[in-house]
Amino acid sequence: GAHAVTVYLNGAAVGAHSESASSITPFPSQMSVGCLPEGSPSQGFAGQLDEVAIWHRALSPAEIAALANATGPIANP
């Protein structure tokens, strides 16, 4: 089946992409955020990442909005 990924920025959906289950590659080692694992520094993200989080399940749009509007530390919804 297909897996959908939605990207949120400040609590609002800004993009979506769907992939078939056979095309999703598992991470055999460490995962990198903001750069390519084997890349040089010139291939990295040229900005700042703040409050990056990964959950073991898909969050609802309401949960994402609540996290984006939170003023304290991020809790596991």
All heavy atoms as an XYZ file, in Angstrom:
536
protein
N       0.805     -1.188      0.000
C       0.000      0.000      0.000
C       0.845      1.247      0.000
O       2.050      1.198      0.184
N       0.224      2.358     -0.192
C       0.920      3.642     -0.230
C       1.045      4.237      1.165
O       0.203      4.014      2.023
C       0.184      4.603     -1.145
N       2.104      4.974      1.375
C       2.344      5.699      2.618
C       2.397      7.180      2.279
O       3.116      7.586      1.370
C       3.666      5.271      3.262
C       3.658      3.861      3.737
N       3.202      3.506      4.981
C       4.026      2.712      3.134
C       3.298      2.200      5.127
N       3.806      1.697      4.015
N       1.667      7.981      3.008
C       1.641      9.425      2.753
C       2.488     10.140      3.799
O       2.468      9.783      4.971
C       0.214      9.949      2.798
N       3.211     11.140      3.358
C       3.998     11.991      4.237
C       3.517     13.414      4.022
O       3.447     13.879      2.885
C       5.505     11.889      3.912
C       6.301     12.873      4.748
C       6.007     10.473      4.114
N       3.159     14.093      5.112
C       2.743     15.489      5.033
C       3.738     16.322      5.811
O       4.090     15.986      6.940
C       1.327     15.682      5.608
O       0.434     14.818      4.911
C       0.853     17.113      5.458
N       4.199     17.406      5.225
C       5.148     18.301      5.875
C       4.370     19.492      6.428
O       3.537     20.080      5.739
C       6.217     18.788      4.870
C       7.156     19.791      5.524
C       6.995     17.597      4.326
N       4.649     19.810      7.694
C       3.994     20.931      8.366
C       5.021     21.993      8.698
O       6.149     21.692      9.076
C       3.332     20.456      9.669
C       2.088     19.629      9.434
C       2.177     18.284      9.140
C       0.834     20.214      9.516
C       1.032     17.529      8.920
C      -0.310     19.467      9.303
C      -0.199     18.123      9.006
O      -1.334     17.391      8.789
N       4.633     23.250      8.561
C       5.462     24.378      8.944
C       4.625     25.272      9.841
O       3.564     25.762      9.422
C       5.930     25.147      7.703
C       6.752     26.407      7.957
C       8.063     26.064      8.658
C       7.035     27.114      6.647
N       5.058     25.430     11.072
C       4.327     26.243     12.057
C       2.875     25.787     12.205
O       1.971     26.601     12.313
C       4.405     27.725     11.701
C       5.819     28.243     11.766
O       6.619     27.788     12.577
N       6.148     29.171     10.888
N       2.642     24.490     12.175
C       1.318     23.933     12.404
C       0.428     23.836     11.191
O      -0.684     23.331     11.274
N       0.872     24.303     10.030
C       0.053     24.263      8.813
C       0.687     23.336      7.786
O       1.907     23.379      7.573
C      -0.090     25.662      8.223
N      -0.125     22.496      7.154
C       0.372     21.586      6.120
C       0.864     22.413      4.934
O       0.149     23.273      4.433
C      -0.723     20.627      5.689
N       2.087     22.151      4.499
C       2.655     22.899      3.372
C       3.028     21.992      2.204
O       3.446     22.479      1.165
C       3.887     23.733      3.801
C       3.474     24.822      4.774
C       4.974     22.852      4.382
N       2.883     20.691      2.360
C       3.209     19.777      1.274
C       2.908     18.348      1.658
O       2.822     18.016      2.835
N       2.699     17.519      0.644
C       2.430     16.102      0.889
C       3.043     15.282     -0.236
O       3.202     15.771     -1.360
C       0.934     15.846      0.977
N       3.371     14.043      0.077
C       3.952     13.142     -0.905
C       3.527     11.728     -0.534
O       3.411     11.389      0.637
C       5.481     13.263     -0.886
C       6.160     12.453     -1.925
N       6.131     12.782     -3.257
C       6.878     11.329     -1.833
C       6.816     11.885     -3.940
N       7.281     10.993     -3.089
N       3.308     10.911     -1.526
C       2.907      9.527     -1.287
C       3.906      8.596     -1.950
O       4.360      8.854     -3.060
C       1.504      9.289     -1.847
O       1.073      7.998     -1.518
N       4.267      7.531     -1.263
C       5.208      6.532     -1.768
C       4.615      5.149     -1.584
O       3.875      4.913     -0.639
C       6.535      6.591     -0.993
C       7.351      7.825     -1.231
C       8.045      7.833     -2.580
O       8.224      6.753     -3.186
O       8.418      8.914     -3.032
N       4.964      4.240     -2.473
C       4.529      2.855     -2.286
C       5.378      2.224     -1.193
O       6.509      2.634     -0.957
C       4.658      2.069     -3.584
O       6.021      1.908     -3.924
N       4.843      1.232     -0.525
C       5.548      0.584      0.579
C       6.871     -0.005      0.116
O       7.829     -0.035      0.861
C       4.670     -0.493      1.204
N       6.941     -0.468     -1.125
C       8.170     -1.092     -1.600
C       9.279     -0.082     -1.853
O      10.437     -0.445     -1.971
C       7.898     -1.885     -2.877
O       7.457     -1.009     -3.897
N       8.957      1.231     -1.938
C       9.994      2.221     -2.228
C      10.521      2.923     -0.982
O      11.422      3.725     -1.077
C       9.462      3.260     -3.219
O       8.475      4.048     -2.602
N       9.970      2.613      0.176
C      10.451      3.240      1.404
C      11.648      2.454      1.909
O      11.575      1.256      2.134
C       9.344      3.310      2.471
C       8.230      4.218      1.961
C       9.904      3.802      3.805
C       7.046      4.285      2.878
N      12.759      3.144      2.063
C      14.004      2.500      2.467
C      14.172      2.611      3.977
O      14.133      3.722      4.514
C      15.202      3.179      1.773
O      14.988      3.142      0.371
C      16.505      2.494      2.123
N      14.364      1.487      4.666
C      14.612      1.573      6.107
C      15.991      2.163      6.372
O      16.875      2.110      5.524
C      14.527      0.118      6.572
C      14.822     -0.685      5.354
C      14.363      0.130      4.175
N      16.159      2.746      7.555
C      17.448      3.298      7.944
C      18.266      2.193      8.607
O      17.968      1.790      9.723
C      17.267      4.460      8.931
C      16.601      5.656      8.327
C      15.263      5.913      8.559
C      17.308      6.506      7.507
C      14.648      7.009      7.994
C      16.706      7.605      6.932
C      15.374      7.866      7.177
N      19.305      1.701      7.924
C      20.091      0.617      8.512
C      21.021      1.090      9.626
O      21.511      0.303     10.404
C      20.899      0.090      7.327
C      21.020      1.260      6.410
C      19.753      2.058      6.596
N      21.275      2.384      9.696
C      22.155      2.912     10.736
C      21.560      4.205     11.263
O      20.381      4.271     11.528
C      23.557      3.124     10.164
O      23.503      4.030      9.067
N      22.341      5.238     11.367
C      21.841      6.500     11.913
C      21.046      7.284     10.879
O      21.248      7.138      9.689
C      22.996      7.341     12.432
C      23.889      7.881     11.333
C      25.079      8.625     11.892
O      25.496      8.381     13.003
N      25.634      9.527     11.129
N      20.150      8.102     11.352
C      19.378      8.978     10.490
C      19.927     10.390     10.628
O      20.319     10.800     11.720
C      17.910      8.961     10.907
C      17.035      9.779      9.986
S      15.320      9.770     10.501
C      15.320     11.165     11.606
N      19.978     11.118      9.520
C      20.476     12.491      9.536
C      19.337     13.457      9.266
O      18.462     13.168      8.458
C      21.551     12.677      8.472
O      22.644     11.826      8.716
N      19.350     14.596      9.933
C      18.364     15.647      9.711
C      19.125     16.894      9.300
O      20.016     17.339     10.012
C      17.536     15.926     10.985
C      16.592     17.099     10.785
C      16.781     14.676     11.398
N      18.810     17.438      8.154
C      19.437     18.667      7.688
C      20.675     18.480      6.843
O      21.295     19.445      6.442
N      21.074     17.221      6.582
C      22.228     16.975      5.728
C      22.159     15.561      5.182
O      21.400     14.739      5.662
C      23.528     17.172      6.488
S      23.812     15.934      7.767
N      22.963     15.308      4.184
C      23.091     13.952      3.664
C      24.055     13.196      4.565
O      25.068     13.754      5.000
C      23.620     13.982      2.224
C      22.733     14.692      1.216
C      23.441     14.795     -0.137
C      21.420     13.945      1.052
N      23.784     11.921      4.879
C      24.662     11.199      5.809
C      26.117     11.175      5.364
O      27.011     11.330      6.160
C      24.083      9.793      5.849
C      22.733      9.901      5.280
C      22.683     11.132      4.434
N      26.347     10.978      4.072
C      27.715     10.910      3.576
C      28.150     12.228      2.944
O      29.204     12.324      2.364
C      27.862      9.806      2.515
C      27.571      8.418      3.025
C      26.089      8.059      2.942
O      25.365      8.653      2.126
O      25.658      7.187      3.701
N      27.312     13.250      3.005
C      27.580     14.503      2.312
C      28.596     15.371      3.004
O      28.892     15.222      4.182
N      29.126     16.300      2.253
C      30.047     17.274      2.823
C      29.224     18.406      3.443
O      28.034     18.537      3.161
C      30.954     17.814      1.727
O      30.201     18.602      0.819
N      29.828     19.246      4.265
C      29.080     20.366      4.863
C      28.406     21.263      3.825
O      27.386     21.868      4.104
C      30.152     21.121      5.655
C      31.182     20.094      5.957
C      31.175     19.151      4.771
N      28.965     21.342      2.621
C      28.358     22.186      1.595
C      27.035     21.627      1.093
O      26.285     22.317      0.423
C      29.321     22.371      0.422
O      29.536     21.121     -0.224
N      26.732     20.374      1.414
C      25.479     19.761      0.994
C      24.428     19.791      2.095
O      23.365     19.224      1.953
C      25.709     18.313      0.558
C      26.555     18.202     -0.687
C      26.835     16.765     -1.032
O      27.194     15.967     -0.174
N      26.667     16.416     -2.294
N      24.700     20.446      3.185
C      23.769     20.494      4.297
C      22.754     21.612      4.156
O      22.845     22.467      3.282
N      21.780     21.609      5.040
C      20.758     22.643      5.112
C      21.421     23.935      5.569
O      22.131     23.951      6.569
C      19.661     22.203      6.085
C      18.578     23.209      6.295
C      17.663     23.479      5.293
C      18.455     23.880      7.494
C      16.649     24.407      5.480
C      17.446     24.804      7.699
C      16.545     25.065      6.684
N      21.196     25.028      4.866
C      21.891     26.288      5.150
C      21.092     27.201      6.068
O      21.230     28.408      6.012
C      22.206     27.006      3.843
N      20.261     26.646      6.924
C      19.472     27.451      7.844
C      19.556     26.878      9.234
O      20.521     26.226      9.584
N      18.521     27.108     10.018
C      18.460     26.578     11.373
C      17.226     25.708     11.511
O      16.165     26.036     10.976
C      18.412     27.713     12.398
C      19.660     28.542     12.419
C      19.587     29.646     13.471
O      18.555     29.884     14.086
N      20.707     30.322     13.683
N      17.368     24.600     12.214
C      16.242     23.720     12.521
C      15.955     23.861     14.005
O      16.859     23.833     14.830
C      16.583     22.265     12.192
C      16.910     21.982     10.728
C      17.386     20.543     10.560
C      15.712     22.246      9.855
N      14.684     24.022     14.348
C      14.298     24.212     15.741
C      13.154     23.268     16.064
O      12.213     23.133     15.286
C      13.873     25.667     15.958
C      13.548     25.969     17.402
O      14.170     25.368     18.294
O      12.675     26.813     17.639
N      13.240     22.599     17.189
C      12.178     21.720     17.674
C      11.844     20.596     16.696
O      10.691     20.369     16.360
C      10.931     22.526     18.028
C      11.185     23.548     19.118
C       9.944     24.330     19.486
O       8.857     23.718     19.607
O      10.052     25.550     19.650
N      12.867     19.890     16.242
C      12.662     18.731     15.378
C      12.215     17.572     16.252
O      12.785     17.325     17.308
C      13.966     18.358     14.642
C      13.804     17.076     13.855
C      14.393     19.506     13.732
N      11.170     16.868     15.823
C      10.667     15.727     16.589
C      10.185     14.645     15.633
O       9.706     14.943     14.544
C       9.523     16.161     17.501
N      10.339     13.405     16.044
C       9.884     12.255     15.259
C       9.038     11.381     16.174
O       9.459     11.054     17.289
C      11.080     11.459     14.712
C      11.913     12.354     13.790
C      10.607     10.212     13.980
C      13.204     11.743     13.342
N       7.847     11.033     15.730
C       6.940     10.191     16.506
C       6.810      8.831     15.850
O       7.022      8.689     14.647
C       5.566     10.858     16.621
C       5.510     11.878     17.717
C       5.110     11.670     19.001
C       5.887     13.249     17.639
N       5.209     12.824     19.726
C       5.689     13.819     18.913
C       6.376     14.064     16.626
C       5.952     15.137     19.204
C       6.645     15.393     16.909
C       6.440     15.903     18.185
N       6.410      7.852     16.618
C       6.240      6.493     16.120
C       4.886      6.280     15.436
O       4.581      5.192     14.980
C       6.414      5.481     17.265
C       5.306      5.524     18.277
N       5.203      6.520     19.207
C       4.252      4.714     18.467
C       4.120      6.311     19.940
N       3.529      5.228     19.513
N       4.098      7.325     15.344
C       2.788      7.237     14.697
C       2.470      8.565     14.026
O       3.119      9.582     14.290
C       1.694      6.922     15.714
C       1.517      8.024     16.753
C       0.375      7.741     17.721
N       0.250      8.781     18.715
C      -0.424      9.909     18.545
N      -1.031     10.161     17.402
N      -0.500     10.807     19.511
N       1.487      8.541     13.154
C       1.054      9.777     12.504
C       0.255     10.615     13.496
O      -0.623     10.098     14.190
C       0.204      9.454     11.282
N       0.578     11.893     13.582
C      -0.173     12.799     14.446
C      -1.329     13.393     13.653
O      -1.230     13.591     12.444
C       0.722     13.925     14.957
C       1.947     13.519     15.772
C       2.701     14.755     16.231
C       1.566     12.658     16.954
N      -2.402     13.706     14.342
C      -3.552     14.330     13.688
C      -3.235     15.809     13.438
O      -2.370     16.391     14.109
C      -4.795     14.220     14.575
O      -4.653     15.074     15.701
N      -3.928     16.438     12.499
C      -3.721     17.880     12.298
C      -3.944     18.686     13.580
O      -3.244     19.667     13.833
C      -4.742     18.232     11.219
C      -4.875     16.968     10.423
C      -4.805     15.876     11.472
N      -4.890     18.278     14.420
C      -5.141     18.993     15.682
C      -3.949     18.854     16.633
O      -3.574     19.821     17.306
C      -6.413     18.462     16.338
N      -3.336     17.666     16.704
C      -2.160     17.474     17.556
C      -0.990     18.319     17.053
O      -0.258     18.917     17.840
C      -1.754     16.001     17.593
C      -2.711     15.124     18.370
C      -2.376     13.655     18.250
O      -2.135     13.172     17.122
O      -2.358     12.981     19.302
N      -0.814     18.386     15.731
C       0.268     19.180     15.158
C       0.051     20.654     15.450
O       0.988     21.367     15.839
C       0.392     18.905     13.651
C       0.863     17.457     13.454
C       1.332     19.895     12.976
C       0.763     16.952     12.050
N      -1.174     21.135     15.297
C      -1.476     22.539     15.592
C      -1.217     22.843     17.063
O      -0.663     23.894     17.403
C      -2.916     22.862     15.217
N      -1.590     21.934     17.965
C      -1.366     22.151     19.397
C       0.127     22.214     19.702
O       0.566     23.052     20.496
C      -2.032     21.039     20.209
N       0.923     21.355     19.068
C       2.366     21.386     19.276
C       2.966     22.682     18.734
O       3.855     23.270     19.348
C       3.027     20.183     18.600
C       2.763     18.829     19.258
C       3.217     17.702     18.355
C       3.460     18.756     20.607
N       2.495     23.136     17.578
C       3.020     24.369     16.976
C       2.693     25.587     17.828
O       3.456     26.552     17.857
C       2.452     24.542     15.573
N       1.570     25.547     18.538
C       1.140     26.688     19.350
C       1.569     26.596     20.804
O       1.307     27.513     21.573
C      -0.377     26.842     19.262
C      -0.829     27.186     17.848
O      -0.166     27.950     17.162
N      -1.935     26.604     17.411
N       2.226     25.501     21.172
C       2.652     25.311     22.560
C       3.758     26.297     22.907
O       4.568     26.678     22.065
C       3.141     23.878     22.764
N       3.792     26.705     24.162
C       4.822     27.645     24.606
C       5.872     26.979     25.491
O       6.883     27.585     25.809
C       4.185     28.815     25.376
O       3.449     28.284     26.490
C       3.284     29.630     24.467
N       5.653     25.744     25.886
C       6.601     25.043     26.745
C       7.266     23.904     25.999
O       7.173     23.799     24.776
N       7.927     23.026     26.739
C       8.587     21.878     26.111
C       7.578     20.975     25.396
O       6.419     20.880     25.798
C       9.221     21.136     27.287
C       9.257     22.116     28.399
C       8.122     23.068     28.162
N       8.025     20.301     24.356
C       7.163     19.386     23.609
C       6.973     18.110     24.422
O       7.929     17.502     24.867
C       7.760     19.048     22.235
C       7.800     20.297     21.359
C       6.998     17.944     21.545
C       8.464     20.088     20.023
N       5.727     17.716     24.618
C       5.387     16.468     25.290
C       4.927     15.466     24.260
O       4.486     15.830     23.166
C       4.305     16.703     26.328
N       5.012     14.208     24.570
C       4.572     13.158     23.661
C       3.052     13.129     23.660
O       2.446     12.806     24.663
C       5.138     11.808     24.116
C       4.927     10.728     23.088
O       4.302     10.951     22.057
N       5.445      9.558     23.369
N       2.406     13.506     22.529
C       0.933     13.543     22.505
C       0.325     12.153     22.558
O       0.890     11.199     22.182
C       0.603     14.233     21.207
C       1.824     14.170     20.368
C       2.980     13.942     21.281
